[in-house]
Amino acid sequence: MEFGKNLKRLRKVKNISQQRIAKEIGVSQRTVSHYEKGESEPSLLCLCKIAAFLGVTTDELLGHVLAGNGN
């Protein structure tokens, strides 16, 4: 799943620990680890909290790349 890879990449780029994200969104560090490994998926609320905390859109976090319209 793209989400887990994107979460891990963004977290590392921003030098943020799993523990810090976990505390911010109200889950355990183990849960964040499971997200990154693709072993579980966050609820919509947690997804939104993660995106806001990392300063990205949920589309970016999920790996939805919007192509230009060519104009």
DRENPA-3360 file (N, C-alpha, C; in nm, 2 decimals, always signed):
BEGIN
1 = MEFGKNLK = +0.08/-0.12/+0.00/+0.00/+0.00/+0.00/+0.09/+0.12/+0.00 ~ +0.05/+0.22/-0.08/+0.13/+0.34/-0.09/+0.13/+0.42/+0.04 ~ +0.02/+0.42/+0.11/+0.01/+0.50/+0.24/+0.12/+0.47/+0.33 ~ +0.15/+0.35/+0.36/+0.25/+0.31/+0.46/+0.39/+0.36/+0.41 ~ +0.42/+0.35/+0.29/+0.55/+0.39/+0.23/+0.56/+0.54/+0.24 ~ +0.45/+0.61/+0.20/+0.45/+0.76/+0.20/+0.46/+0.81/+0.35 ~ +0.39/+0.75/+0.44/+0.40/+0.79/+0.58/+0.54/+0.78/+0.63 ~ +0.60/+0.67/+0.60/+0.74/+0.65/+0.65/+0.84/+0.75/+0.59;
9 = RLRKVKNI = +0.82/+0.77/+0.45/+0.91/+0.86/+0.38/+0.89/+1.01/+0.43 ~ +0.77/+1.05/+0.45/+0.74/+1.19/+0.49/+0.79/+1.21/+0.64 ~ +0.77/+1.10/+0.72/+0.81/+1.11/+0.86/+0.96/+1.13/+0.87 ~ +1.03/+1.05/+0.79/+1.18/+1.05/+0.79/+1.23/+1.18/+0.74 ~ +1.17/+1.23/+0.63/+1.22/+1.36/+0.57/+1.20/+1.47/+0.67 ~ +1.09/+1.47/+0.74/+1.07/+1.57/+0.84/+1.13/+1.54/+0.98 ~ +1.20/+1.43/+0.99/+1.28/+1.39/+1.11/+1.18/+1.39/+1.23 ~ +1.07/+1.31/+1.21/+0.97/+1.30/+1.31/+0.97/+1.15/+1.35;
17 = SQQRIAKE = +0.97/+1.12/+1.48/+0.96/+0.98/+1.52/+0.82/+0.92/+1.52 ~ +0.81/+0.79/+1.51/+0.68/+0.73/+1.52/+0.61/+0.76/+1.65 ~ +0.69/+0.77/+1.75/+0.63/+0.80/+1.89/+0.56/+0.94/+1.88 ~ +0.63/+1.04/+1.82/+0.57/+1.17/+1.81/+0.44/+1.18/+1.73 ~ +0.44/+1.11/+1.62/+0.32/+1.11/+1.54/+0.21/+1.04/+1.62 ~ +0.24/+0.93/+1.69/+0.15/+0.85/+1.77/+0.08/+0.94/+1.87 ~ +0.17/+1.01/+1.95/+0.12/+1.10/+2.05/+0.03/+1.21/+1.99 ~ +0.06/+1.26/+1.88/-0.01/+1.37/+1.82/-0.15/+1.32/+1.77;
25 = IGVSQRTV = -0.16/+1.20/+1.72/-0.29/+1.15/+1.67/-0.37/+1.06/+1.77 ~ -0.31/+1.04/+1.88/-0.38/+0.96/+1.99/-0.38/+0.81/+1.97 ~ -0.27/+0.75/+1.91/-0.26/+0.61/+1.90/-0.12/+0.57/+1.96 ~ -0.10/+0.44/+1.96/+0.03/+0.39/+2.01/+0.14/+0.40/+1.90 ~ +0.26/+0.39/+1.94/+0.37/+0.39/+1.85/+0.36/+0.26/+1.76 ~ +0.32/+0.16/+1.83/+0.31/+0.03/+1.76/+0.20/+0.04/+1.64 ~ +0.10/+0.12/+1.66/+0.00/+0.14/+1.56/+0.06/+0.21/+1.44 ~ +0.14/+0.31/+1.47/+0.21/+0.38/+1.36/+0.30/+0.29/+1.28;
33 = SHYEKGES = +0.37/+0.20/+1.35/+0.46/+0.10/+1.29/+0.37/+0.01/+1.20 ~ +0.26/-0.03/+1.25/+0.17/-0.12/+1.16/+0.12/-0.04/+1.04 ~ +0.09/+0.09/+1.05/+0.06/+0.17/+0.94/+0.17/+0.17/+0.83 ~ +0.29/+0.19/+0.88/+0.40/+0.20/+0.79/+0.43/+0.07/+0.72 ~ +0.41/-0.04/+0.79/+0.44/-0.18/+0.73/+0.32/-0.23/+0.65 ~ +0.21/-0.15/+0.64/+0.09/-0.19/+0.57/+0.01/-0.30/+0.64 ~ +0.04/-0.32/+0.76/-0.03/-0.42/+0.84/-0.17/-0.38/+0.89 ~ -0.19/-0.25/+0.89/-0.32/-0.19/+0.92/-0.34/-0.06/+0.86;
41 = EPSLLCLC = -0.46/-0.01/+0.86/-0.49/+0.12/+0.80/-0.55/+0.21/+0.90 ~ -0.52/+0.34/+0.89/-0.58/+0.44/+0.99/-0.73/+0.46/+0.95 ~ -0.80/+0.50/+1.06/-0.94/+0.55/+1.03/-0.93/+0.68/+0.95 ~ -1.04/+0.73/+0.90/-1.04/+0.85/+0.82/-1.00/+0.97/+0.91 ~ -1.04/+0.97/+1.04/-1.00/+1.07/+1.13/-0.85/+1.07/+1.15 ~ -0.79/+0.96/+1.18/-0.65/+0.95/+1.20/-0.57/+0.99/+1.07 ~ -0.62/+0.95/+0.96/-0.56/+0.98/+0.83/-0.55/+1.14/+0.82 ~ -0.66/+1.20/+0.85/-0.67/+1.35/+0.84/-0.57/+1.41/+0.94;
49 = KIAAFLGV = -0.57/+1.36/+1.06/-0.48/+1.41/+1.17/-0.33/+1.39/+1.13 ~ -0.30/+1.28/+1.07/-0.16/+1.26/+1.02/-0.12/+1.35/+0.91 ~ -0.21/+1.37/+0.82/-0.18/+1.46/+0.71/-0.17/+1.61/+0.76 ~ -0.25/+1.65/+0.85/-0.24/+1.78/+0.90/-0.11/+1.80/+0.98 ~ -0.08/+1.70/+1.06/+0.05/+1.71/+1.14/+0.17/+1.71/+1.05 ~ +0.17/+1.64/+0.94/+0.28/+1.64/+0.85/+0.28/+1.75/+0.75 ~ +0.17/+1.83/+0.74/+0.16/+1.94/+0.65/+0.14/+1.90/+0.51 ~ +0.07/+1.79/+0.48/+0.05/+1.75/+0.35/-0.10/+1.72/+0.34;
57 = TTDELLGH = -0.15/+1.70/+0.21/-0.29/+1.66/+0.19/-0.31/+1.51/+0.21 ~ -0.43/+1.47/+0.23/-0.46/+1.33/+0.24/-0.43/+1.26/+0.11 ~ -0.45/+1.33/+0.00/-0.42/+1.27/-0.13/-0.27/+1.25/-0.15 ~ -0.19/+1.34/-0.10/-0.04/+1.32/-0.10/+0.00/+1.20/-0.02 ~ -0.06/+1.19/+0.10/-0.03/+1.08/+0.19/-0.07/+0.95/+0.14 ~ -0.18/+0.95/+0.07/-0.23/+0.82/+0.01/-0.16/+0.79/-0.12 ~ -0.09/+0.88/-0.18/-0.02/+0.85/-0.30/-0.10/+0.88/-0.43 ~ -0.20/+0.96/-0.41/-0.28/+1.00/-0.53/-0.21/+1.12/-0.59;
65 = VLAGNGN = -0.16/+1.09/-0.71/-0.09/+1.20/-0.78/-0.18/+1.26/-0.89 ~ -0.20/+1.39/-0.88/-0.29/+1.45/-0.98/-0.21/+1.50/-1.10 ~ -0.24/+1.45/-1.21/-0.17/+1.48/-1.33/-0.22/+1.62/-1.38 ~ -0.13/+1.69/-1.45/-0.17/+1.82/-1.50/-0.27/+1.80/-1.61 ~ -0.34/+1.90/-1.64/-0.45/+1.89/-1.75/-0.39/+1.91/-1.89 ~ -0.27/+1.95/-1.90/-0.20/+1.96/-2.03/-0.23/+2.09/-2.10 ~ -0.29/+2.19/-2.03/-0.31/+2.32/-2.09/-0.20/+2.41/-2.05;
% end
